[in-house]
Amino acid sequence: MISPPSSWHAYAEQASSPPPGPLPAPSRLEWTARPGVGPGVEAFGRSVRGLSLLELGCGAGRNAAHLAHEQHASVIALDSVDLQIRRAKDHYDHLRGTTYVTCDALRFLRSGDGRFDAVYSVFGAVGLVDPEILLPAIARRLNPSRPLVFSVPHPRRAGRPSGTAHRARTDFLALPDGTRRPVVRWELDIPQWSEVLGRAGFHLREALEFDDPGNAGTPSTLLISARRFLMTGVRPERRGAASRPPSPPASR
């Protein structure tokens, strides 16, 4: 069960975009909807310089461009919306190390055997595809002890209750024109993510919560860093419980 492609295509059509043509690589890797908030490349927990990375849901390609240019990584960046991939190629195809592909995340993961040194998703496929199916597919393509890092809308945003790993629920994607389109999400809290990650061969390394800037104390984004087990059935010690950084100022 996945979100209707029309919702994400409609979002891409209405999203603001720079004029056509090459752009410089962004100076920072962003995990939240607010530039400059939270960690950057350090969220991977180790250097990714020169490594092979996979992005699941790249949008207009900004994060992949940053990693390729600033970290000299080799990045394959996927998105199911061809309009987003065309934009990414138009803006960043001149940078060495980026490969932008229009493809569904599960189909890509299942279609080959090549391994990656890190997999990441920023409001992308993780959380939009059944984690009991997606996470094992990621584990199969990720080198042992390497990181999976992803950010998702916080399950308690706007006072919402958490969902479950076994049941998706309908959310609504706000478009720039003020309309809303339905999307399907798996909205798990931190213990639920830890459990489903463990079943797929990962241990949860760290979880960070970021507040809604307009409503202090209400989380809006959850950032999860996990690591694939080095050996089947061997679970390294998990770091401390989830932490929340100090709330950023309302404006920057």
N, C-alpha and C positions, 0 to 999 in steps of 0.2 A: 504494500500500500504506500503510494507516494503522492505528493501534492500534484494537483493538476498543472501541467506545464504552462497553461495559459496564464496562470497567476504570476509566475515568474517572468514570462515574456512580457506581460503587461507592465510589470514593475520596470523591466529593462527599458521598455519603450519610453516610459515617462521619467526615468531617472536622469538627472542632469549629467551632462558629459562634456568634457573639454572639446574644443574644435578639433576636427580631424587633423592627423599628422603626428609625427614622433614627439614624445614627451620624455623629459629626464626621469630617471628612476626616482620614486619616492624615497625620502631620507629615512623613513622609519617603517617598521612592520607594525601594523595595527591589529589588535584583537577585539576592540570594542567599537561602538559606533561614534565615539568621541576621540578625535585625533589627539595623541599625546597622553592618553589615560592608560595606565597599566604598563606592564612590561612590553618590551619589544622582542628582539630575537632571543633574549635570555630566557624566555618562557620554554624554549626547547630543553633547557637544563644542561646543555653541552654545546660546544661549537658545532655549527653546521657548515662551516666554511669549506667550500670545495666538494660538498657531499651531494648525493642524489636525493631530491625531495619530490613529494607528490602533494598537490593541493586539490582538495575535493570541494569544488564550488568556488571558483576564483573570481566570479563577477567580471569586472573590467580589468583584472590582471595586475592591480597595483602591488599587492604583497609579493607575488611571484617576481615581478620586476625588481623590487627592492632586494630580495634574496639573491637573485641572479647577479645583480650589479654590485651590491655592497658586500655580499658574502661569497661571491664567485661560485655559487651553488648551481647545479644543473636541475632545473625545475620543470616538471610536467604539471601543467595547471589545467584542470578540467572544469567545464561548466556545461550544463545541459541546454542552456539557452544560446543558440548560435549568434544572436545579436551581441551578446556580451563577449564572446570569443572574437568576433570581428573587430570590436572596439579594442580589445586587448592587443590583438595583432597590429592594428593600425597605430596604437600608441607606443607599444613596447617591443615589437618584433625586431627592432634594430639592435636590441641588447643581446649580447651573447648569453646563452644558458637558459633561455626561456623557450618552452614549447607549449603552445596553447591548443587545446583539443576540445572540440564539441563532442561530449560523450556523457552518458549517465555513469555515475560513480560505480555502481555495482557491476555494470556491464564491463567497464574498463578493468576493474579489479579481478573479475572472473575470466577475462579474455587472454591473460598472459601469466608468465611465471617470474618476470623480472622483479628483483627486490629493490627496496628503497631504504635510505638511511634515516628518513623521517617522513611522517605523513601529518598533514595539518588541515584544518578546516575552520574558516572564520564565518560563522553563521551560514555554513554550507551544508554538505550532505549529512554530516553527523547531526543527529536530531531530526532530520527530515526523512530518513530511511530507518526502517526497523533496526534497532541496534543489535538485536539477536542475530540478524543476518549480515549487517554491514561490518560490525566489528571483527568477526572471524575472517571475513574476506580481506579486511585491512591487515590483520595479523599474518595472513598467508603471504602478503607481499612486503612485509616489513622485516628488516634484519633483526635478529635477536638482540635484546637489550636496548633497542633504539626507540625514540620517542614518537608517540601520537599525542598531538596537542590540538585542542579544539575549543572554540567559544560558541556558546549557544545563548539564546534568550533565557534569562533566569526563570525557573519554574514558578517562583513566587512574585514575579513582577506584578505590580498593580494589585497585590493581595491575592493572586491566584493560588489555588492549592496545587501541589505537585501531582503529576500523573503517575503512570506505572510503566515498567519496561515491557509489559505485555499488551498494552492498549494505547493506540494512538488517539489523539483528539484533534478536533478541528480548531484552528486558530484563524485569525484574519490578518492579512497583510495590508497595511495602510499604504495606499499609493499617493504620489504627489498631488493628484487631482482631487484628493479628499475621499475617493471611493475606497472600498475594502474588497479584497479577494480572499477566498478561503484557501488555506494551506493546511496540510496535515503535519503534526509534530508529535514526537515522543518527548515529553517534558519530565525529566527525571530529576530528583534531588541528588545531593552528593552521595549519600549511602547507596542509592539505587544505581548511580553510575559506577560506583566502586564494585558492586556486585556483578553488573552486566559486563564490565570490563574484565573482571576476574574470570568469568566463564569463557571469555573470548581469548584468554591468554595474556592479559595485561595486568599490571598493578597500578593503582592510582598513586601517582607521586605527589601531586599538589592540586589543590582546588582554591581558586580565588574568586571572590564575589565583588562586583563593582556596582555602586549605588546609582540609581536614577538621579542625575544632577538636579532635577526639579523637585525631588522628593527624597531628602536625606533619610537614610535608614531603610529605604525600599530598594532592594537589589534589582538591577536590570540586566546584568550580564554575568554568566558563569563561565569561567575559564578553567578547563581541566587539562592537566598534564599527566600523561600515563606513559608507562614503559612496557614494552613487550618482554615477557619472561625470557630469561636466558635459556632455561631448560623447562620442558613441560613438567608442570606440577610443582615447580620451585618458585615460591613467591618471595621476592626480596622484601625486607622490612619497609613498611609504608611510613612516609614522613607524617608529621603531625596533622591534626584535623584541619578542616578548611579554615582559611583565614580571609579576612576582609581588609584590604588596604584602607588607609584613611580616605574619607570621602573627598574627592577633588572639588575645587571651587566650582560654582555654577557656571562660570565663564572663564575662558582662557585668553 
